[in-house]
Amino acid sequence: MPHDRLTTEQIRKKFKNNFDLCNFSINIARNLILGGAQGSLTEILDSIEKRADETR
């Protein structure tokens, strides 16, 4: 997905509410940190988008 089209609105539509999105995002970030990965916000949003598609 091109970065210019990636917005929080697109990601938000994949969750029932903001709390589900927040909890999902925290778990993704926690796993990235525990795995020793470093990334930009764009890379984190890409990970959230990709994993939301896989799990939902």
Secondary structure, DSSP 8 states (H G I E B T S, - for coil): --TTT--HHHHHTTSSSHHHHHHHHHHHHHHHHHTT----HHHHHHHHHHHHHHH-
